Amino acid sequence: MRPFFLATVWFGATAWAQSAAVSSFLATESPIAKANLLANIGGSGSTKTTGVKTGVVIASPSQSSPDYFYTWTRDSSLVFKAIIDQYTRGEDSSLRTVIDQYLTSQIFQQQVSNPSGSVSSGGLGEPKFNVDLSAFTGAWGRPQRDGPALRATALISYGNWLIANSNSSFALSTVWPVVKLDLDYVAANWNSTGFDLWEEISSSSFFTTAVQHRSLREGAAFATKLAQTSVVSGYTTQAANVLCFLQSYWNPSAGYITANTGGGRSGKDANTALASIHTFDPAAGCDAATFQPCSDKALSSLKVYVDAFRTIWSINSGVASPNAVATGRYPEDSYYNGNPWYLTTLAVAEQLYDSLIVWSAQGSLNVTSTSLPFFQQFLPTVSVGTYASTTATFTTLTAATQNWADAFVAIVQKYTPANGGLSEQYDKNTGVPLSAVDLTWSYAALLTTTASRNGVVPDSWGAQELTVPSSCSTSGGGGSGGSGTVAVTFNVVATTVLGENIYLTGSVSALQNWSPDSAMLLSASNYPTWSITVNLPANTAIQYKYIRKFNGAVTWESDPNNSFTTPASGSYTLSDTWR
């Protein structure tokens, strides 16, 4: 098999044929995706949404194996962000009605008391509700703290359009109260742990932190437009704290963003690509602090993520690097025995298309030591430097990136059935659709990827020219990251070999109750010091140990256990050395 970059440069006809096929597929599939997406919203008149409250998004019409006939705040927000963007770009004026219906449903949903609490005591972190918006009271991974941030982002986009179209009064009276509740929740709880977007790991999650940061930045700007200046300073302060914390997910030695601080997995996860595309701000260029799609860190991380799937599934057998492969949530996934997902494969393509938008706009492309392995996939002779759009290197690398992105869409095309229906997953051996049928998020991902490929430039949300604070404050707007808790930072000096990581576990549930399997991964961003911040019960005696994990082996720190007592409030820092 010829290297991919050769196919791109020497065999332009092959790349052109793929591009034409992908263009044809998206032209046919996009209206199908949009129609199926809208059919999954209550009030659409579709038989799929019988009994669903008007304006409410179902995750899928599937009611068994699996039962996804619920509404998730996160999924709904991402779906409506795609709908609102189409409307505000002037692509479909008929969407105004369903947007207002969604807004009305969220006004109601925010007030529904649920197992996570009431509207004033944590209920906004409840991940899912019944389709009539009554509380779901079964066991579940709760809270999930990305939903409020994503809902705020979607509705701020709508609110900004209202203001620009001389309807500030509706934005203030109806949109702002919903947004403010969500932003206040984010500001108070960003440093509290919760379940990740896959609803499996309770820790800190890169996706959650990234979308929280975005919501607070654009929330402060939205509040300023509406003359709600009393909240601006608080949102801006917490946004700076969140941005500082966001840096801790970067793993410099391995060259990727670690998706979760806990869970005991590798941290190679679609979580990070999804975060990058859903916090894309074209005005920020290739900013690495906010992990923009074309930033060196985001590109390096994307390569590591894709490569993690090259050898684990039959569907990818024989596909040599750097050709595109089917990707899933994370390589250790066991849900439905672990398979590729349509939305995760599309996310790779969308990040690449977003990168092309920025490189084209700025007329240059920058290769750093961090992003060098990404670019060497396509041009092994490339070196660190900045390449103007007038250079052959720029032309080669952008053409290869475009072709690579199209190749991921071509995989989705290959495994999309004739009727255009997109399930959640496709089989890792055969490519046959699996799990929930007509997954609404899959359709939204198809639409946003298509827009990005078509060069649609989203609005800026304020990511440009931000400065990461020199020291991080771990306190949320509520004071210490949660009621009755103290934010404790664990620092341990430990030298490691490549691929070896340091984890933390201890005597309380927040430290995973001495479980080596679910021990929490520390960040090596300040290597050889490894760090993590955890919210622990105040006034409590705690015992803990660090452990090493390498090639499946677990090594515990020597006895005795480390111990301390948390203070009554505020924050606390521990400085240890591996023993």
N, C-alpha and C positions, 0 to 999 in steps of 0.2 A: 504493500500500500504506500503510495507516495505521500510525503508529508503534506499537511493541509496547506501550509503557506505556499508550497509550490503549485498546488491545485488552484489557489487563488490568483497567483501572479502569472503563471504560465498558461493555465487553461481557463482563460476568462470566460469561454463559452459555457463551461460547466457551472461557474458561479452565476452567470447570467440566467441559465436555465433554471437553477434553483431559485433565484430571485423572482423570476417570472411565475414559477409554480407557487411560491409563497404568496405573492401578490394576488394571484387568482384565488387561492384558498381563503385568504383573509377577506377578500371582496365578497366571497360567497358566505363565509362563516360568520362574519360580523353581524349582518342583519338577523341571522338565526340566533346568535348569542344574545343579541339585544331583545328579541322577541321572547326568548325563553327566560331571560332575566326578568323582564317586566311581568311575565306570567307567574312568577314566583312571589309577587307582591300582592298582599290583600287588597281587594277592591278592583282587581284587574278583570274580574269576570271569568277567570280561568278556573277550570275544574280542579286544578292543582291546589288552589287556595281556598277551597270550601271551608268555612269556619274560621278563616284567618281575618283578624281585625284589619280594617282599611289602613293602608300605609305601612303595614308590617311585612318585613322580608322573612320568608322562610329560608332556612339553609338549603333545603332540598325537599321535594315532595315525598321522598322515601320515608315510610312509616314503620319499616321493619328491616332488619339486617342490612344496614343500620337504621335506627329511627332518628332522622334528622328533621323531623317535622316540629321544629322549634324556631325561635328567633334569637340569634346571637347579636349582642350589641356590636361586637367587633366586625363580624361579617356584614351586617346591615350597614354599618358606617362606611366600609370600604365600597360596598355596592353603590350606596347613594353618593359617595364622592365621585364615582365614575358618571353617574346620572347627572349630578349637578354640574360637573365639568362640561358635559355635552350641552346642557342647557345654557350655561353662561357663555359658552363659545358661540352660541347662536346656531347650533347644529340641529336642534329639534325643539321648537317652541311648545310642542304639546306636552313636554315633560313637566311643565310648571305645576300642573294639577297633582301629579304623583309626588312631587317634592313637597308641596304644602301638606299633602296627606301624611307623608313621613314625618314632617315636623310636628303635626298634631299628635301622631302616635307616640313620639318621643316625649312630648310634654306630659302625656299620660304615664308612659312607662317609667319616667324618672321618679314619679311619686309612689310607685308600687312597692310596698314593704316586702322584703324577701329574706331568705336565709342569711344574706350578707349584711342586712340592716335596713334602716329606713333611708329616706333621701338625705337626712342629716347625720346618719350614723354609719355610713359605709355601704349603703344599698346600691350606689352607683357602680360599684365594682362587681355586682352580680353579673355573671357572664351570659346567662340565657333565661328566656321566659317562654311560657306557653304561648301558642299562636294567638290566643285571645288577650294576651298581655297580663294574664294572671301569673302569680309567682310560681316558678318551678321549685318544688320543695324537696326533690330527691337528692341523693348524694351526688356531689359533683366537685370538680376542682375549682374552688372559689376562695378568695376573689380573683378576678382577672382585671388588671389595671390598665390595659391598653384601650378598652372600649370607650371610656369617657373622653380620652384624648382624641381618638379617631372620630367620634361623633362631633366633638367640638370643631375639628378641622373641616369636616364635611359642611357643617352648618355655617362656619365662618366664611367659607367660599360662597355660599348662598347669600349670606349677609353682606359681604363686600359687593356682590353684584347688585343687591337691592339699593345699597347706598349710592353706587355709581349710576343707578337708574332712577334717582330721585324718589326713593322709598325708604328713607332713613327711619321714618316713624315706625314702619312694620318691623324693620330690623331691630330697633330698640325695644319695641313693646313685646315682640313675639319670639324673635330669634335669640336676642341677647340673654333673656332669663335662662334658657336652656343651656346656652354656651357657658354662662357664668357658673352654673351649678357644676358642670363638668370640669371647668378650669380650676375652680376652687378645690374640687376633689383631687385633681392632679397635683396642684401646688402643695396640698397637705399630705399627700400619700405617695409621692414619687419615690421616696426612699424606703417604702415598705415593700416587703417581698409579696409575691403573688404568683399565680400560675401563668405559664407562658402561653403563647398563641396556639400551641398544640394541646394545651390543657393537661399537661403531664408532669411538669416540673415546677415545684414551688421554690423560687429563688428570685434573683434579679435577671431580667431578660433584655438582651440588646434591642430587640424589636420594640418592646414596651418603652424602654428608656428613650429611644430615638423618637418615637411618635409623641411621647410626652414633651420632649424638648420642643419639637415643632409646634405643638398646640399652644404652649405657653408663649412662645415668641409671637406667633400670629395672633394669639388672644390679646396680648398687650397692645398690638397695633389696632386690632378691631375695637377694643375698648376705647382707645384714644379717638378713633373716628366717631364714636358714639358719645364722646365727652364723659365717659365713665372712668375718669382719671384716678379715682381712689384705689383702684385695683392694679394699676399699671406697674407701680414700683414692686409690689409683691410678686407679680407674675414674672417680671424681668429678673428680679433677684433669684427666684427659684429656677428660672431658665438657665441662668449662669451656673448654678449648682448642678443642675442636671447635665449640662454640657460638660462640666468637669468630670462628673461620674461616668459619662459616656466613653471617655478615653480609656477607662480601665478595662474595657472588654477586648482591647487590641492585644494580641499575642505576638510580640515582635519576633521571637525566636522561630515560630512556626509560620508566620506570615499570614495569619487570618484572624478574623473577628470571632471571639468565642461567644456563642449564642446565649448561653446561660451560665450563671455563676454556680449552679448546683446541678445535680442529676447524675453525675458520674460518667457522662458521655464525652465524646471527643470535642463537642462544641461546633463541629462542622455541620451547618444547618442552613436551610433555605430562609430561616428567620433573618439572616443578615442581608441577603439580597433583597428580600421583601422590605426590610427597613430602609434600605438605600433607595429603592424606587418610590416608596411612599413618603420619603422626605426629600425628594428631588426638588432642588431649587436652581433653575438655570442661571440665575444671577450670581450664584455662589461659585460658579465655575467648577473646578475639580478640588474643592476644599476638602482637606482630609479630616479636619476637626469635626465636621458634621457627616463625614463618610459619604460624600456625594458619589453618585454612580461612577464617575470617571476619576475619582481620587485614587492615588496609588494604593492606599490601604483597601479600599473597596474592590479594586480590580484584582489585587493579590488574593484577597479573601475569596473572590468569585472563582478563581482558578482552583484554589485548594478545595472548595466545595464541590465543583464539578468533578475534579479528579477523584474525589472520594467515592464516586459511583462507577468508576470505569471497570472494576473487576468483580462487582458483587452480584450482578444480575445477568441472566442469560440474554436478556434483551439488548445488553450492551457488549455482548461477547464479540471479540475480534475488532472492536472499534478502537483503533489506536489513538493515542494522544497526538494532537489536540482536537481531533474531530469531536463533534457534539455527541453527547449521550443523553439518555433519559435520566432525569434527576427526580429525587423525592424529597421528603422532609429532612431526613438525616440518615446516614448510612446504617446506624444501629436500629432503625425503625422496625418494629414487629407488629404494628397495627395492620390487620389483614395480611399478616406475614411480610409486611414491608414491600411497598411498590412505588413506582414513579407516580407523581401527581401531575395533572395537567397544569395547575396554577404555578407549581414550582418550576417546571420546565419553561413555562412562559416567562417567569420572573427573570431567568437568566437572560433571555433575549431582550426583555424590556430594559434591564440595566445596561446592556450593550448599546441599544438604540438611544437611550438617554445620554450615554457617553458621546455618541456620534453627534448628537444635537449640540453639545457644548463645544466639542472640538471644532465643529464647523463654524460655530458662532465666533469663537475666539481666534480662529485661523491658525491654530498651532496645537501641538500635542507634546506633553512632557513625559519623558521616561525617567523614573527615579530608580534608585537601587531597590526600593520596595516593589515597584511595579515591573521591574525588568523581567522576571520570570514570566509574567503574563504576556508581555510583548514578544519575548523570545519564542513563544509558541509559534508565532507567525513569521518571524524574521530572526533566526538565530544569531545573525551578525549585528543586530541592533545594539547600541550602547546607550548609557545614560546621557541624557541631553534633551534639549527642546528642539522640535522639528516643526518648521513653518509649513503652512499648507502648500507652499510652492515647491517643497522638496519631494523627491521620490520616496523617501522613507515615510513621510506623512501619508502619501497616496497608498503605499503598500499596506501600512498598518490599518488605516481606516477601511480600506477595501476588505482586508482580512477580517476585521471586526464585524463589518456588515455581513459578510458571508457566514461568519460563525453564528451571529445572532439569527440569521435566516435558517441556519441548520437546526437550531433548537425549535423554531417554529415548524420546520419541516417534520420533525419528530412528532410533534403534536398533530400535525396534519395526517401523518401516516396512521396514527392510532385513533383518529376521530371517525366514528361510524358514519355511514352514508347520510343519515338524517341530521348530522351536525350536533347531536346531543353530547354534552360534556359531563361525564361523571366526575367523581372526586379523583379516582385513581385509574391506572391502566396496568394490566398484569405484567409483572416483571419477566415472565417467560414468553408470553404470547402477545401482549399488547392489548388484550381484550379489556374493555371497560369494566371497572370494579367499584365496589362500595356504593355510596349514595349516587343515584341518578340525578341528572340535571342540577348539579351543584351550582348555586347562584354565584358563589365566589369564582368558580371556574369561568363562568361567562363574563364576569366583570374583568377578570385577568386577561381574557382574550380581547376585550374592548380596549383596555388601557395599553396593552402591548401594540395593538393595531395603531392607536393614536400616536404612540411614541415612534413607531416605524415610519409613520407618515410625516414625522417632523413636527408634530404639534408641541408647542412650547408652553408648559404650564406657567401659571402666575408665580411670582416670587413670594416666599413666606417670611423672608427676613434672615436667611442663613448667611448672607454675605458679610464679610469683614467682621466676623465675631472673634473675640479674644477668649481663649480658655483661661479661667482664673488660675493663678499660680498655686493656690491651695484650695482644696475642695471642702465645702461645708456639707455635712451629711444630714443636716436637719431639713425636713420638709416644712411646709408652711404651718404645720401643726405643732412644730417645736422639736420633736425628737423622732419623727418618722412614724409615729403611731401611739395610740393611747397606752400608757403604762409600759412603754418600751424605751430602750436606750440604744442609740446607734453605736455599735462597738466595731472599731476597725482593728483587724488582726493583721499584724505585719510579722513576717518571719523571714530571716535571712537563710536561704538554702540554695546551694549550688546543685545544678542538675545537668543531665546529658540531654541531647536533642530527643524530643519525644516524651520525656519524663515530666510529670506535672505534680504540683503540690496541692493537697486537698485538706479540708478541715471538717472535723466532726466532734461531737461532744455530748454533754449530759442532758440537754434540753431539746425539745422538738425543733426549735429554730436552728439547732445544730445537728439535726438529723438523728438524734438519739443513738449516737455511737455507731451508726451504720456506715460501713466502708463503701457499700454499693451506692448510697445516695449522698455520700460526703460531698461537700461544696468545693468546687474548683476555685483556686485563688488566681488572681491576675499577676502576670509576670511583667507588667508594663514598666516596672522599676527594678527589674532583675539586677542583682540576685535577691532583692527583697520581693517577696510574694505577698499580696494583700487582698483582703476582702472586707467589706463592711456589712454587718448583719444586725438587724433589729432584735435585741434580746430583752427578756422581761427585766424591769427595773427592780432594784433591791433583791437580787437573787444570786445565790452562790452557784458558780458555773465551773465545770471541769471540761477540759478539751484536750485534743491532741491533733497534730498534723500527721498526714500520711502521704506517702509517695505512691504514684501509680506509673508503671512502665511495662509495656508489652504484656499487659494482663496481670502482672504481679503487683501485689499490694504490700508496702513496707510501712509499719507503724513507727512513729517516733518512740524513743526509749522511755521507760517508766522513770519517775512517776508521772501521773497526769498533771498537766498545767491547770492552775485554778486561780480564780479571782471572784470578787463580788461586784456586780454591776451597781453603779450609783443610782440615786433616786430619779435623776432626770439628766437631760443634756446628752452629751456624747462621751465616748471613752476610747482610748487608743492603747493597744498592747503591742510591745516590740519584743519579739522572740528570736531565738536562733535555733535552727534545727539541731536536735541532739539524739 
